[in-house]
């Protein structure tokens, strides 16, 4: 599995989101690898309707309904064709109490990828909260074009994957080439979480295709 976080680059919202989501869908079908776009709340419904793929949402708030202006509701996201949500990404960190509140009322049909940066977070949240998936992303490696979690922290990927095997693990932060993918899968990860290495690429289709080949080796 590859999750492609579109973030809010100019290349990846509005028409850019549709174009990139179509690339995710086409490459995934050709390479027989599940590739899911992770989009902003403003693009999620349009991607769902125009591309025919259920995207993940980049963030949601611990608010499910009521008089709450401006919040992003997980329940509403589910109604708009959202498959799942990234929670606690390093660029949108949440307080532990808010994360626990989200689990209490989370729609069972909506997947959750809980982002973690340390073994302490893994121990605390994987054991007690049991998300759909976890994404291990050391913050200092996010966006790195030379080093990645796969090259710098392979033993941690393996440790998390083995101890919390019922919870699928995604490896993120700095993942940018096929070797990173091979290492992550070898260490026990289900897949990867990428962003700028694909979104900001001159040829996103070429980069995504190369990453996808790492799953077949």
Backbone as JSON Lines, residues from 0, in Angstrom:
{"i":0,"aa":"X","n":[0.83,-1.2,0.0],"ca":[0.0,0.0,0.0],"c":[0.87,1.25,0.0]}
{"i":1,"aa":"X","n":[0.48,2.22,-0.81],"ca":[1.14,3.52,-0.82],"c":[0.1,4.6,-0.54]}
{"i":2,"aa":"X","n":[0.33,5.38,0.49],"ca":[-0.48,6.56,0.74],"c":[0.3,7.77,0.25]}
{"i":3,"aa":"X","n":[-0.31,8.57,-0.61],"ca":[0.34,9.76,-1.15],"c":[-0.3,10.99,-0.53]}
{"i":4,"aa":"X","n":[0.41,11.63,0.38],"ca":[-0.11,12.82,1.04],"c":[0.07,14.02,0.12]}
{"i":5,"aa":"X","n":[-1.04,14.55,-0.38],"ca":[-0.99,15.68,-1.31],"c":[-0.56,16.97,-0.63]}
{"i":6,"aa":"X","n":[-0.73,17.05,0.7],"ca":[-0.46,18.27,1.47],"c":[-1.19,19.46,0.81]}
{"i":7,"aa":"X","n":[-0.59,20.64,0.81],"ca":[-1.25,21.79,0.18],"c":[-0.32,22.49,-0.82]}
{"i":8,"aa":"X","n":[0.42,21.68,-1.54],"ca":[1.23,22.24,-2.61],"c":[0.33,22.71,-3.74]}
{"i":9,"aa":"X","n":[0.8,23.71,-4.46],"ca":[-0.02,24.24,-5.56],"c":[-0.26,23.19,-6.64]}
{"i":10,"aa":"X","n":[0.64,22.19,-6.69],"ca":[0.49,21.11,-7.67],"c":[-0.59,20.11,-7.28]}
{"i":11,"aa":"X","n":[-1.09,20.2,-6.03],"ca":[-1.93,19.1,-5.54],"c":[-3.27,19.52,-4.95]}
{"i":12,"aa":"X","n":[-3.75,20.71,-5.29],"ca":[-5.13,21.01,-4.92],"c":[-5.89,21.55,-6.12]}
{"i":13,"aa":"X","n":[-7.21,21.51,-6.04],"ca":[-8.03,21.91,-7.18],"c":[-7.84,20.95,-8.34]}
{"i":14,"aa":"X","n":[-7.57,21.49,-9.51],"ca":[-7.35,20.64,-10.69],"c":[-6.13,19.74,-10.5]}
{"i":15,"aa":"X","n":[-5.15,20.24,-9.76],"ca":[-3.97,19.45,-9.49],"c":[-4.29,18.19,-8.7]}
{"i":16,"aa":"X","n":[-5.23,18.3,-7.78],"ca":[-5.64,17.13,-6.98],"c":[-6.27,16.07,-7.87]}
{"i":17,"aa":"X","n":[-7.09,16.5,-8.82],"ca":[-7.74,15.55,-9.74],"c":[-6.7,14.86,-10.61]}
{"i":18,"aa":"X","n":[-5.78,15.64,-11.15],"ca":[-4.73,15.08,-12.01],"c":[-3.87,14.07,-11.27]}
{"i":19,"aa":"X","n":[-3.46,14.42,-10.05],"ca":[-2.58,13.54,-9.29],"c":[-3.33,12.3,-8.79]}
{"i":20,"aa":"X","n":[-4.59,12.46,-8.44],"ca":[-5.39,11.31,-8.01],"c":[-5.56,10.31,-9.15]}
{"i":21,"aa":"X","n":[-5.72,10.82,-10.37],"ca":[-5.83,9.93,-11.53],"c":[-4.54,9.16,-11.76]}
{"i":22,"aa":"X","n":[-3.41,9.82,-11.51],"ca":[-2.11,9.14,-11.63],"c":[-2.02,8.03,-10.59]}
{"i":23,"aa":"X","n":[-2.44,8.33,-9.36],"ca":[-2.43,7.31,-8.3],"c":[-3.27,6.09,-8.71]}
{"i":24,"aa":"X","n":[-4.44,6.36,-9.25],"ca":[-5.33,5.28,-9.65],"c":[-4.74,4.47,-10.8]}
{"i":25,"aa":"X","n":[-4.22,5.15,-11.82],"ca":[-3.68,4.47,-13.0],"c":[-2.45,3.63,-12.67]}
{"i":26,"aa":"X","n":[-1.52,4.21,-11.91],"ca":[-0.3,3.48,-11.55],"c":[-0.64,2.29,-10.65]}
{"i":27,"aa":"X","n":[-1.57,2.5,-9.73],"ca":[-1.97,1.41,-8.84],"c":[-2.55,0.23,-9.61]}
{"i":28,"aa":"X","n":[-3.39,0.53,-10.61],"ca":[-3.99,-0.54,-11.41],"c":[-2.95,-1.25,-12.26]}
{"i":29,"aa":"X","n":[-2.01,-0.5,-12.82],"ca":[-0.99,-1.09,-13.67],"c":[0.01,-1.93,-12.87]}
{"i":30,"aa":"X","n":[0.38,-1.45,-11.7],"ca":[1.4,-2.13,-10.89],"c":[0.81,-3.11,-9.88]}
{"i":31,"aa":"X","n":[-0.52,-3.18,-9.82],"ca":[-1.19,-4.07,-8.87],"c":[-0.8,-3.75,-7.42]}
{"i":32,"aa":"X","n":[-0.7,-2.45,-7.13],"ca":[-0.38,-1.96,-5.79],"c":[-1.45,-0.96,-5.38]}
{"i":33,"aa":"X","n":[-1.95,-1.09,-4.19],"ca":[-2.97,-0.16,-3.7],"c":[-2.34,1.2,-3.43]}
{"i":34,"aa":"X","n":[-2.78,2.21,-4.17],"ca":[-2.26,3.57,-4.01],"c":[-3.43,4.5,-3.7]}
{"i":35,"aa":"X","n":[-3.36,5.17,-2.56],"ca":[-4.47,5.98,-2.09],"c":[-4.04,7.43,-1.9]}
{"i":36,"aa":"X","n":[-4.72,8.38,-2.55],"ca":[-4.41,9.79,-2.34],"c":[-4.92,10.26,-0.97]}
{"i":37,"aa":"X","n":[-4.15,11.13,-0.35],"ca":[-4.54,11.72,0.94],"c":[-4.7,13.21,0.68]}
{"i":38,"aa":"X","n":[-5.94,13.68,0.66],"ca":[-6.24,15.02,0.14],"c":[-6.83,15.94,1.2]}
{"i":39,"aa":"X","n":[-6.93,17.2,0.85],"ca":[-7.52,18.18,1.76],"c":[-9.04,18.02,1.79]}
{"i":40,"aa":"X","n":[-9.64,18.57,2.81],"ca":[-11.1,18.49,2.97],"c":[-11.83,19.16,1.81]}
{"i":41,"aa":"X","n":[-11.2,20.14,1.18],"ca":[-11.84,20.87,0.08],"c":[-11.84,20.08,-1.22]}
{"i":42,"aa":"X","n":[-11.01,19.05,-1.3],"ca":[-10.9,18.26,-2.53],"c":[-11.45,16.85,-2.41]}
{"i":43,"aa":"X","n":[-11.74,16.41,-1.19],"ca":[-12.05,15.0,-0.98],"c":[-13.27,14.52,-1.78]}
{"i":44,"aa":"X","n":[-14.35,15.29,-1.8],"ca":[-15.56,14.84,-2.48],"c":[-15.37,14.86,-4.0]}
{"i":45,"aa":"X","n":[-14.68,15.89,-4.47],"ca":[-14.46,15.99,-5.92],"c":[-13.58,14.84,-6.42]}
{"i":46,"aa":"X","n":[-12.54,14.49,-5.67],"ca":[-11.69,13.37,-6.05],"c":[-12.51,12.08,-6.07]}
{"i":47,"aa":"X","n":[-13.34,11.91,-5.07],"ca":[-14.19,10.72,-4.98],"c":[-15.12,10.61,-6.19]}
{"i":48,"aa":"X","n":[-15.76,11.71,-6.56],"ca":[-16.74,11.68,-7.64],"c":[-16.11,11.65,-9.03]}
{"i":49,"aa":"X","n":[-15.05,12.42,-9.24],"ca":[-14.49,12.57,-10.58],"c":[-13.46,11.5,-10.93]}
{"i":50,"aa":"X","n":[-12.78,10.98,-9.92],"ca":[-11.72,9.99,-10.18],"c":[-12.21,8.57,-9.9]}
{"i":51,"aa":"X","n":[-13.24,8.46,-9.08],"ca":[-13.78,7.15,-8.76],"c":[-12.9,6.37,-7.8]}
{"i":52,"aa":"X","n":[-12.28,7.08,-6.88],"ca":[-11.42,6.47,-5.88],"c":[-11.74,7.1,-4.53]}
{"i":53,"aa":"X","n":[-11.8,6.29,-3.49],"ca":[-12.08,6.82,-2.15],"c":[-10.77,7.29,-1.51]}
{"i":54,"aa":"X","n":[-10.6,8.59,-1.34],"ca":[-9.35,9.1,-0.8],"c":[-9.33,9.09,0.73]}
{"i":55,"aa":"X","n":[-8.14,9.29,1.26],"ca":[-8.0,9.58,2.68],"c":[-8.01,11.09,2.87]}
{"i":56,"aa":"X","n":[-8.4,11.51,4.05],"ca":[-8.41,12.92,4.42],"c":[-7.15,13.22,5.23]}
{"i":57,"aa":"X","n":[-6.59,14.42,5.06],"ca":[-5.34,14.76,5.73],"c":[-5.49,14.99,7.23]}
{"i":58,"aa":"X","n":[-6.7,15.35,7.65],"ca":[-6.92,15.65,9.07],"c":[-8.41,15.7,9.34]}
{"i":59,"aa":"X","n":[-8.78,15.39,10.57],"ca":[-10.15,15.61,11.04],"c":[-10.08,16.03,12.5]}
{"i":60,"aa":"X","n":[-11.12,16.7,12.97],"ca":[-11.15,17.18,14.34],"c":[-11.96,16.23,15.23]}
{"i":61,"aa":"X","n":[-11.73,16.29,16.55],"ca":[-12.51,15.46,17.47],"c":[-13.9,16.02,17.71]}
{"i":62,"aa":"X","n":[-14.56,16.39,16.61],"ca":[-15.91,16.96,16.63],"c":[-16.73,16.15,15.64]}
{"i":63,"aa":"X","n":[-17.87,15.64,16.06],"ca":[-18.62,14.73,15.2],"c":[-19.94,15.32,14.7]}
{"i":64,"aa":"X","n":[-20.58,16.17,15.46],"ca":[-21.74,16.92,14.97],"c":[-22.04,18.03,15.97]}
{"i":65,"aa":"X","n":[-22.98,18.89,15.6],"ca":[-23.38,19.96,16.52],"c":[-22.98,21.34,16.04]}
{"i":66,"aa":"X","n":[-23.13,22.31,16.93],"ca":[-22.84,23.72,16.62],"c":[-21.34,23.98,16.73]}
{"i":67,"aa":"X","n":[-20.61,23.58,15.72],"ca":[-19.15,23.69,15.72],"c":[-18.68,24.24,14.37]}
{"i":68,"aa":"X","n":[-18.65,25.53,14.24],"ca":[-18.31,26.16,12.97],"c":[-16.84,25.96,12.59]}
{"i":69,"aa":"X","n":[-16.63,25.54,11.36],"ca":[-15.28,25.47,10.8],"c":[-14.51,24.2,11.06]}
{"i":70,"aa":"X","n":[-15.05,23.29,11.85],"ca":[-14.34,22.05,12.15],"c":[-14.56,21.02,11.03]}
{"i":71,"aa":"X","n":[-13.68,20.02,10.98],"ca":[-13.8,18.93,10.02],"c":[-14.26,17.7,10.76]}
{"i":72,"aa":"X","n":[-15.47,17.27,10.49],"ca":[-16.08,16.15,11.2],"c":[-15.76,14.82,10.53]}
{"i":73,"aa":"X","n":[-15.26,13.84,11.28],"ca":[-15.04,12.51,10.7],"c":[-16.33,11.9,10.16]}
{"i":74,"aa":"X","n":[-17.44,12.14,10.84],"ca":[-18.73,11.61,10.38],"c":[-19.12,12.2,9.04]}
{"i":75,"aa":"X","n":[-18.93,13.49,8.9],"ca":[-19.25,14.15,7.63],"c":[-18.31,13.68,6.53]}
{"i":76,"aa":"X","n":[-17.02,13.51,6.88],"ca":[-16.05,13.03,5.9],"c":[-16.46,11.68,5.35]}
{"i":77,"aa":"X","n":[-16.96,10.81,6.21],"ca":[-17.41,9.49,5.79],"c":[-18.55,9.6,4.78]}
{"i":78,"aa":"X","n":[-19.46,10.52,5.01],"ca":[-20.6,10.72,4.11],"c":[-20.18,11.26,2.75]}
{"i":79,"aa":"X","n":[-19.0,11.88,2.67],"ca":[-18.55,12.5,1.43],"c":[-17.62,11.58,0.62]}
{"i":80,"aa":"X","n":[-17.57,10.3,0.98],"ca":[-16.79,9.36,0.2],"c":[-15.37,9.17,0.68]}
{"i":81,"aa":"X","n":[-15.09,9.61,1.9],"ca":[-13.75,9.45,2.46],"c":[-13.55,8.03,2.97]}
{"i":82,"aa":"X","n":[-12.42,7.45,2.63],"ca":[-12.12,6.09,3.09],"c":[-11.51,6.09,4.49]}
{"i":83,"aa":"X","n":[-10.64,7.06,4.74],"ca":[-9.96,7.1,6.03],"c":[-9.36,8.47,6.28]}
{"i":84,"aa":"X","n":[-8.69,8.61,7.43],"ca":[-8.15,9.9,7.85],"c":[-6.77,9.72,8.47]}
{"i":85,"aa":"X","n":[-5.86,10.64,8.14],"ca":[-4.59,10.73,8.87],"c":[-4.86,11.46,10.17]}
{"i":86,"aa":"X","n":[-4.37,10.93,11.26],"ca":[-4.54,11.55,12.57],"c":[-3.18,11.77,13.21]}
{"i":87,"aa":"X","n":[-2.96,12.98,13.7],"ca":[-1.74,13.33,14.43],"c":[-0.5,13.38,13.54]}
{"i":88,"aa":"X","n":[-0.66,13.82,12.3],"ca":[0.52,14.03,11.46],"c":[1.41,15.08,12.12]}
{"i":89,"aa":"X","n":[2.7,14.99,11.9],"ca":[3.63,15.9,12.57],"c":[3.39,17.37,12.2]}
{"i":90,"aa":"X","n":[2.72,17.6,11.07],"ca":[2.39,18.97,10.67],"c":[1.03,19.41,11.21]}
{"i":91,"aa":"X","n":[0.35,18.49,11.89],"ca":[-0.95,18.82,12.51],"c":[-1.11,17.94,13.76]}
{"i":92,"aa":"X","n":[-0.18,18.14,14.7],"ca":[-0.16,17.32,15.89],"c":[-1.38,17.6,16.77]}
{"i":93,"aa":"X","n":[-1.82,16.56,17.44],"ca":[-2.98,16.68,18.31],"c":[-2.61,16.3,19.74]}
{"i":94,"aa":"X","n":[-3.34,16.84,20.69],"ca":[-3.12,16.5,22.09],"c":[-3.61,15.08,22.36]}
{"i":95,"aa":"X","n":[-2.94,14.35,23.25],"ca":[-3.36,12.97,23.55],"c":[-4.83,12.86,23.93]}
{"i":96,"aa":"X","n":[-5.33,13.84,24.67],"ca":[-6.74,13.81,25.06],"c":[-7.68,13.9,23.87]}
{"i":97,"aa":"X","n":[-7.3,14.7,22.89],"ca":[-8.12,14.85,21.68],"c":[-8.12,13.56,20.87]}
{"i":98,"aa":"X","n":[-6.96,12.9,20.8],"ca":[-6.87,11.64,20.07],"c":[-7.75,10.58,20.73]}
{"i":99,"aa":"X","n":[-7.71,10.52,22.05],"ca":[-8.54,9.55,22.77],"c":[-10.02,9.83,22.55]}
{"i":100,"aa":"X","n":[-10.38,11.1,22.49],"ca":[-11.78,11.48,22.25],"c":[-12.21,11.02,20.87]}
{"i":101,"aa":"X","n":[-11.33,11.13,19.89],"ca":[-11.66,10.72,18.53],"c":[-11.94,9.22,18.48]}
{"i":102,"aa":"X","n":[-11.14,8.44,19.17],"ca":[-11.34,7.0,19.19],"c":[-12.68,6.62,19.82]}
{"i":103,"aa":"X","n":[-13.11,7.4,20.78],"ca":[-14.33,7.09,21.51],"c":[-15.55,7.14,20.6]}
{"i":104,"aa":"X","n":[-15.55,8.06,19.64],"ca":[-16.73,8.25,18.79],"c":[-16.45,7.96,17.31]}
{"i":105,"aa":"X","n":[-15.32,7.38,17.0],"ca":[-14.91,7.2,15.61],"c":[-15.84,6.25,14.87]}
{"i":106,"aa":"X","n":[-16.32,6.63,13.67],"ca":[-17.18,5.73,12.88],"c":[-16.43,4.46,12.51]}
{"i":107,"aa":"X","n":[-17.0,3.33,12.75],"ca":[-16.3,2.06,12.51],"c":[-16.0,1.82,11.04]}
{"i":108,"aa":"X","n":[-16.77,2.47,10.15],"ca":[-16.55,2.28,8.7],"c":[-15.38,3.13,8.18]}
{"i":109,"aa":"X","n":[-14.89,4.05,9.0],"ca":[-13.85,4.98,8.58],"c":[-12.48,4.53,9.1]}
{"i":110,"aa":"X","n":[-11.54,4.34,8.19],"ca":[-10.21,3.91,8.6],"c":[-9.44,5.07,9.24]}
{"i":111,"aa":"X","n":[-8.53,4.74,10.14],"ca":[-7.69,5.75,10.76],"c":[-6.23,5.33,10.67]}
{"i":112,"aa":"X","n":[-5.41,6.23,10.15],"ca":[-3.97,6.03,10.16],"c":[-3.4,6.96,11.23]}
{"i":113,"aa":"X","n":[-2.96,6.4,12.33],"ca":[-2.43,7.19,13.43],"c":[-0.94,7.38,13.24]}
{"i":114,"aa":"X","n":[-0.52,8.63,13.1],"ca":[0.89,8.93,12.88],"c":[1.63,8.99,14.21]}
{"i":115,"aa":"X","n":[2.77,8.33,14.26],"ca":[3.58,8.29,15.48],"c":[5.02,8.63,15.12]}
{"i":116,"aa":"X","n":[5.72,9.25,16.08],"ca":[7.09,9.67,15.83],"c":[8.1,8.96,16.73]}
{"i":117,"aa":"X","n":[7.62,8.3,17.77],"ca":[8.54,7.71,18.74],"c":[8.0,6.38,19.26]}
{"i":118,"aa":"X","n":[8.89,5.6,19.87],"ca":[8.48,4.34,20.46],"c":[7.5,4.57,21.6]}
{"i":119,"aa":"X","n":[7.67,5.66,22.34],"ca":[6.76,5.99,23.42],"c":[5.33,6.18,22.94]}
{"i":120,"aa":"X","n":[5.18,6.87,21.82],"ca":[3.84,7.06,21.25],"c":[3.27,5.74,20.78]}
{"i":121,"aa":"X","n":[4.09,4.93,20.16],"ca":[3.64,3.61,19.7],"c":[3.14,2.79,20.87]}
{"i":122,"aa":"X","n":[3.94,2.71,21.93],"ca":[3.58,1.93,23.12],"c":[2.29,2.42,23.74]}
{"i":123,"aa":"X","n":[2.14,3.73,23.85],"ca":[0.96,4.28,24.49],"c":[-0.32,4.14,23.69]}
{"i":124,"aa":"X","n":[-0.21,4.36,22.37],"ca":[-1.42,4.41,21.57],"c":[-1.77,3.1,20.89]}
{"i":125,"aa":"X","n":[-0.79,2.34,20.47],"ca":[-1.08,1.07,19.79],"c":[-1.72,0.09,20.76]}
{"i":126,"aa":"X","n":[-1.2,0.06,21.97],"ca":[-1.71,-0.89,22.96],"c":[-3.12,-0.53,23.42]}
{"i":127,"aa":"X","n":[-3.36,0.75,23.64],"ca":[-4.62,1.18,24.26],"c":[-5.71,1.58,23.27]}
{"i":128,"aa":"X","n":[-5.32,2.09,22.1],"ca":[-6.32,2.66,21.2],"c":[-6.59,1.8,19.96]}
{"i":129,"aa":"X","n":[-5.58,1.09,19.51],"ca":[-5.74,0.17,18.37],"c":[-6.33,0.84,17.12]}
{"i":130,"aa":"X","n":[-5.56,1.71,16.46],"ca":[-6.01,2.32,15.2],"c":[-6.06,1.29,14.08]}
{"i":131,"aa":"X","n":[-6.64,1.66,12.95],"ca":[-6.67,0.78,11.78],"c":[-5.26,0.48,11.29]}
{"i":132,"aa":"X","n":[-4.45,1.54,11.22],"ca":[-3.06,1.45,10.82],"c":[-2.25,2.48,11.59]}
{"i":133,"aa":"X","n":[-0.95,2.28,11.62],"ca":[-0.04,3.29,12.15],"c":[0.94,3.71,11.06]}
{"i":134,"aa":"X","n":[1.38,4.95,11.13],"ca":[2.42,5.44,10.22],"c":[3.56,5.96,11.06]}
{"i":135,"aa":"X","n":[4.71,5.32,10.95],"ca":[5.88,5.75,11.72],"c":[6.66,6.76,10.9]}
{"i":136,"aa":"X","n":[6.71,8.01,11.4],"ca":[7.35,9.1,10.68],"c":[8.18,9.97,11.61]}
{"i":137,"aa":"X","n":[9.45,9.68,11.8],"ca":[10.29,10.58,12.59],"c":[10.33,11.96,11.93]}
{"i":138,"aa":"X","n":[9.99,12.98,12.68],"ca":[9.81,14.31,12.1],"c":[11.06,14.82,11.39]}
{"i":139,"aa":"X","n":[12.24,14.54,11.95],"ca":[13.46,15.11,11.4],"c":[13.81,14.56,10.01]}
{"i":140,"aa":"X","n":[13.12,13.5,9.61],"ca":[13.39,12.91,8.29],"c":[12.35,13.29,7.24]}
{"i":141,"aa":"X","n":[11.27,13.92,7.66],"ca":[10.21,14.28,6.72],"c":[10.74,15.27,5.68]}
{"i":142,"aa":"X","n":[10.54,14.95,4.43],"ca":[10.98,15.82,3.34],"c":[12.44,15.67,2.98]}
{"i":143,"aa":"X","n":[13.17,14.8,3.69],"ca":[14.6,14.61,3.4],"c":[14.77,13.88,2.07]}
{"i":144,"aa":"X","n":[15.64,14.39,1.22],"ca":[15.83,13.81,-0.1],"c":[17.02,12.85,-0.17]}
{"i":145,"aa":"X","n":[17.75,12.75,0.93],"ca":[18.93,11.89,0.95],"c":[18.81,10.74,1.95]}
{"i":146,"aa":"X","n":[18.16,10.99,3.07],"ca":[17.98,9.98,4.11],"c":[16.5,9.72,4.32]}
{"i":147,"aa":"X","n":[16.18,8.53,4.8],"ca":[14.79,8.19,5.04],"c":[14.66,7.34,6.29]}
{"i":148,"aa":"X","n":[13.43,7.13,6.71],"ca":[13.18,6.25,7.85],"c":[13.67,4.84,7.57]}
{"i":149,"aa":"X","n":[13.66,4.45,6.31],"ca":[14.1,3.1,5.93],"c":[15.61,2.94,6.08]}
{"i":150,"aa":"X","n":[16.36,3.97,5.75],"ca":[17.82,3.87,5.85],"c":[18.33,4.21,7.24]}
{"i":151,"aa":"X","n":[17.59,5.07,7.97],"ca":[18.05,5.53,9.28],"c":[17.44,4.76,10.45]}
{"i":152,"aa":"X","n":[16.23,4.23,10.27],"ca":[15.53,3.59,11.39],"c":[14.92,2.24,11.01]}
{"i":153,"aa":"X","n":[15.62,1.41,10.24],"ca":[15.03,0.13,9.83],"c":[14.7,-0.77,11.03]}
{"i":154,"aa":"X","n":[15.55,-0.71,12.06],"ca":[15.32,-1.56,13.24],"c":[14.05,-1.15,13.98]}
{"i":155,"aa":"X","n":[13.7,0.15,13.94],"ca":[12.48,0.61,14.59],"c":[11.25,0.16,13.8]}
{"i":156,"aa":"X","n":[11.34,0.2,12.48],"ca":[10.24,-0.31,11.66],"c":[9.97,-1.76,12.01]}
{"i":157,"aa":"X","n":[11.04,-2.54,12.09],"ca":[10.92,-3.96,12.4],"c":[10.36,-4.17,13.81]}
{"i":158,"aa":"X","n":[10.82,-3.39,14.75],"ca":[10.38,-3.52,16.13],"c":[8.88,-3.26,16.27]}
{"i":159,"aa":"X","n":[8.42,-2.18,15.64],"ca":[6.99,-1.84,15.7],"c":[6.16,-2.89,14.98]}
{"i":160,"aa":"X","n":[6.61,-3.27,13.78],"ca":[5.85,-4.23,12.97],"c":[5.71,-5.57,13.68]}
{"i":161,"aa":"X","n":[6.76,-6.01,14.36],"ca":[6.73,-7.31,15.02],"c":[5.9,-7.28,16.3]}
{"i":162,"aa":"X","n":[6.06,-6.26,17.11],"ca":[5.36,-6.22,18.4],"c":[3.88,-5.96,18.24]}
{"i":163,"aa":"X","n":[3.53,-5.12,17.25],"ca":[2.11,-4.76,17.07],"c":[1.61,-5.26,15.72]}
{"i":164,"aa":"X","n":[1.92,-6.49,15.41],"ca":[1.62,-7.08,14.11],"c":[0.15,-6.99,13.7]}
{"i":165,"aa":"X","n":[-0.83,-7.11,14.61],"ca":[-2.23,-6.99,14.17],"c":[-2.56,-5.62,13.59]}
{"i":166,"aa":"X","n":[-1.74,-4.61,13.91],"ca":[-1.96,-3.26,13.38],"c":[-0.99,-3.02,12.23]}
{"i":167,"aa":"X","n":[-1.46,-2.94,11.0],"ca":[-0.57,-2.72,9.85],"c":[0.23,-1.43,10.01]}
{"i":168,"aa":"X","n":[1.48,-1.46,9.57],"ca":[2.38,-0.32,9.72],"c":[2.78,0.25,8.37]}
{"i":169,"aa":"X","n":[2.75,1.58,8.28],"ca":[3.27,2.29,7.11],"c":[4.55,3.01,7.53]}
{"i":170,"aa":"X","n":[5.55,2.99,6.67],"ca":[6.8,3.69,6.94],"c":[6.8,4.99,6.15]}
{"i":171,"aa":"X","n":[7.03,6.1,6.85],"ca":[7.05,7.39,6.19],"c":[8.26,8.2,6.62]}
{"i":172,"aa":"X","n":[8.43,9.35,6.03],"ca":[9.51,10.31,6.32],"c":[10.74,10.02,5.46]}
{"i":173,"aa":"X","n":[10.87,10.8,4.4],"ca":[12.03,10.7,3.54],"c":[12.01,9.59,2.51]}
{"i":174,"aa":"X","n":[10.96,8.78,2.5],"ca":[10.88,7.69,1.51],"c":[10.87,8.3,0.11]}
{"i":175,"aa":"X","n":[11.87,7.95,-0.7],"ca":[11.95,8.6,-2.01],"c":[12.43,7.7,-3.14]}
{"i":176,"aa":"X","n":[12.85,6.46,-2.85],"ca":[13.25,5.6,-3.96],"c":[12.87,4.15,-3.68]}
{"i":177,"aa":"X","n":[13.08,3.31,-4.67],"ca":[12.65,1.92,-4.59],"c":[13.39,1.16,-3.5]}
{"i":178,"aa":"X","n":[14.63,1.53,-3.22],"ca":[15.38,0.87,-2.16],"c":[14.74,1.11,-0.8]}
{"i":179,"aa":"X","n":[14.23,2.32,-0.58],"ca":[13.51,2.62,0.67],"c":[12.3,1.7,0.82]}
{"i":180,"aa":"X","n":[11.59,1.51,-0.27],"ca":[10.4,0.66,-0.24],"c":[10.78,-0.77,0.1]}
{"i":181,"aa":"X","n":[11.81,-1.28,-0.55],"ca":[12.25,-2.66,-0.33],"c":[12.63,-2.89,1.13]}
{"i":182,"aa":"X","n":[13.36,-1.93,1.7],"ca":[13.78,-2.06,3.1],"c":[12.57,-2.05,4.02]}
{"i":183,"aa":"X","n":[11.65,-1.1,3.8],"ca":[10.46,-0.99,4.64],"c":[9.64,-2.28,4.63]}
{"i":184,"aa":"X","n":[9.44,-2.84,3.45],"ca":[8.66,-4.08,3.32],"c":[9.41,-5.25,3.98]}
{"i":185,"aa":"X","n":[10.72,-5.31,3.77],"ca":[11.52,-6.37,4.37],"c":[11.46,-6.32,5.89]}
{"i":186,"aa":"X","n":[11.39,-5.12,6.45],"ca":[11.33,-4.94,7.9],"c":[9.93,-5.21,8.47]}
{"i":187,"aa":"X","n":[8.96,-5.46,7.6],"ca":[7.63,-5.83,8.07],"c":[6.53,-4.82,7.86]}
{"i":188,"aa":"X","n":[6.84,-3.69,7.22],"ca":[5.8,-2.68,6.97],"c":[4.83,-3.16,5.89]}
{"i":189,"aa":"X","n":[3.57,-2.75,6.02],"ca":[2.59,-3.04,4.98],"c":[2.83,-2.18,3.75]}
{"i":190,"aa":"X","n":[3.3,-0.96,3.99],"ca":[3.49,-0.04,2.88],"c":[4.19,1.22,3.31]}
{"i":191,"aa":"X","n":[4.01,2.28,2.52],"ca":[4.72,3.53,2.75],"c":[3.76,4.72,2.7]}
{"i":192,"aa":"X","n":[4.19,5.8,3.32],"ca":[3.49,7.08,3.27],"c":[4.46,8.08,2.68]}
{"i":193,"aa":"X","n":[4.12,8.65,1.52],"ca":[5.0,9.59,0.84],"c":[4.27,10.9,0.58]}
{"i":194,"aa":"X","n":[5.04,11.92,0.21],"ca":[4.43,13.22,-0.09],"c":[5.23,13.93,-1.17]}
{"i":195,"aa":"X","n":[6.15,14.81,-0.76],"ca":[6.84,15.67,-1.71],"c":[7.63,14.91,-2.77]}
{"i":196,"aa":"X","n":[8.14,13.72,-2.44],"ca":[8.92,12.96,-3.42],"c":[8.08,12.62,-4.66]}
{"i":197,"aa":"X","n":[6.76,12.55,-4.47],"ca":[5.85,12.29,-5.59],"c":[5.2,13.59,-6.06]}
{"i":198,"aa":"X","n":[4.61,14.33,-5.12],"ca":[3.83,15.51,-5.47],"c":[4.67,16.57,-6.18]}
{"i":199,"aa":"X","n":[5.9,16.78,-5.71],"ca":[6.75,17.83,-6.27],"c":[7.65,17.34,-7.4]}
{"i":200,"aa":"X","n":[7.5,16.09,-7.77],"ca":[8.35,15.53,-8.83],"c":[8.0,16.12,-10.19]}
{"i":201,"aa":"X","n":[8.99,16.21,-11.05],"ca":[8.76,16.66,-12.43],"c":[7.83,15.69,-13.16]}
{"i":202,"aa":"X","n":[8.0,14.4,-12.85],"ca":[7.16,13.36,-13.44],"c":[6.63,12.45,-12.33]}
{"i":203,"aa":"X","n":[5.53,12.84,-11.67],"ca":[4.98,12.06,-10.56],"c":[4.66,10.62,-10.94]}
{"i":204,"aa":"X","n":[4.19,10.4,-12.15],"ca":[3.84,9.05,-12.59],"c":[5.07,8.16,-12.61]}
{"i":205,"aa":"X","n":[6.17,8.67,-13.1],"ca":[7.41,7.9,-13.17],"c":[7.91,7.55,-11.78]}
{"i":206,"aa":"X","n":[7.89,8.51,-10.87],"ca":[8.37,8.28,-9.5],"c":[7.47,7.28,-8.78]}
{"i":207,"aa":"X","n":[6.17,7.45,-8.93],"ca":[5.23,6.56,-8.25],"c":[5.33,5.14,-8.8]}
{"i":208,"aa":"X","n":[5.55,5.02,-10.09],"ca":[5.73,3.7,-10.7],"c":[6.98,3.01,-10.15]}
{"i":209,"aa":"X","n":[8.06,3.77,-10.02],"ca":[9.29,3.21,-9.47],"c":[9.08,2.74,-8.03]}
{"i":210,"aa":"X","n":[8.43,3.55,-7.23],"ca":[8.16,3.17,-5.84],"c":[7.32,1.9,-5.78]}
{"i":211,"aa":"X","n":[6.34,1.81,-6.66],"ca":[5.44,0.65,-6.66],"c":[6.17,-0.64,-7.0]}
{"i":212,"aa":"X","n":[7.23,-0.55,-7.81],"ca":[7.96,-1.77,-8.16],"c":[8.67,-2.39,-6.96]}
{"i":213,"aa":"X","n":[8.86,-1.61,-5.92],"ca":[9.51,-2.12,-4.72],"c":[8.71,-3.17,-3.99]}
{"i":214,"aa":"X","n":[7.42,-3.27,-4.27],"ca":[6.56,-4.24,-3.61],"c":[6.63,-5.61,-4.26]}
{"i":215,"aa":"X","n":[7.16,-5.68,-5.45],"ca":[7.17,-6.96,-6.18],"c":[8.48,-7.7,-6.05]}
{"i":216,"aa":"X","n":[9.4,-7.17,-5.29],"ca":[10.73,-7.8,-5.15],"c":[10.82,-8.54,-3.82]}
